[in-house]
């Protein structure tokens, strides 16, 4: 039988099987497949990370599904919501323009030395009304709360009322100003140092149409509170004229002072 010998070509020559490599010849390192690098421990870690990410994704999707959003509103409800927002923006733009005009008038009068006592008195009355130091009267809504509800639910309701353009708020006859909050567990609510019963009324001065539309819209704050406190009922009634009392709290700052 003819013996066949295979020679391996290397740089600068060739080698037969069994012949030693010449000095200075480099051997290429073995190339390992990627699967050899990932051992059983690494595969288990990757599987656990993937499972954890999957659980987090499912939890987030379920949480989002439980929160009502704009997608569940009908065309009529969306139109009403947009109209309320547009009306609120127009009202704010009007107030900004009015304040700008008043500022320009006062600056001009001050430059001429014509600032009158009547102007200062009118500005002071407006500041006292906004801060809650004097009673106020105007149109708005009466919000009746009945049943078991916690302080966090009332806090959410009051925040939505403020966002809807409320100019003055009172809870069960207590004017809501800085430092006056509704707090407590269901059945033990209080505002300031006054306890609230199972049924109480929140009076709000502002646009009755905007306040009613914002509070009662589908998926709004009242619907969200109802999902958290199913035993509570909240009704909103537009009122042509409301009177809110002044606060009995001392609003003088303790640590700050006005800068003119």
Secondary structure, 3 states (H helix, E strand, C coil): CCCCCCEEEECCEEEECCCCCCCCCCCCCCCCCHHHHCCHHHHHHHHHHHHHHHHHHHHHHHHHHHCCCHHHCCHHHHHHHHHHHHHHHHHHHHHHHHHHHHHHHHHHHHHHCCCCHHHHHHHHHHHHHHHCCCCEEEEEEEEEEECCCCHHHHHHHHHHHHHCCCCEEEECCEECCCCCCEECCCCCCEECCEECCCEEEEEEECCHHHHHHHHHCCCCHHHHHHHHCCCCEEEEEEEEEEEECCCCCCCCCCCCCCCC
